[in-house]
């Protein structure tokens, strides 16, 4: 309790400003979440600004302690709003700020276990199979619409990797997955998909769709240049995978060949 008080003392006493919040607002926030959540926040956050961020998101999303801890450990505070986008140029000011904060960079797919040479279909399959975890990583407001969503344009058929609807932005979000390093030509294809969604799916009550390209890696300068002249609002972010086991532990485990050999010996003995 003493550590909790000292952690927030300057902010609560009005000596430190945190995102324009008054001291009584901060006190109200931190006393609204459960004590177990407060413990995790003060032990894992570097400063009051980061702590208040997680308190606000805990209240907004009704996070459990385990989910809160996962979000802190995955660095949500540092990743939020960091994607490369052209939203300020392509969206109204009130919509662009919210859209920017909606995206992250990089996205953490640590809930997936993939083989070393996985392809885009395998990544897509894995994310859809773990859709609850994927939606949690995408953040508040995303609603899953479908995968490989067909678009008929002229005499040709095209397929969107993943399609979502964002209930706060009131728009479709077209997600394209790339398991390679970002290339400028990826933006042209996504720009085409967003345009097609606007013409075929976006209704009278919807805002224009946005695109999100999630790739294995990217050069931020190349990404910024690539967005300079495109017509649609698009964001570009990377993703990270965590190995289920460290290399040290992997080396200590038997190989498939070793296991098969031991099973064969046991069979011969019988």
Helices and strands as residue ranges (DSSP letters): H 2-12, H 23-30, H 35-44, H 48-61, H 65-73, H 76-79, E 84-85, H 87-90, H 93-102, E 107-108, H 120-129, H 131-138, E 142-153, E 156-166, E 171-181, H 185-200, E 210-217, H 220-227, E 234-240, H 247-252, H 256-269
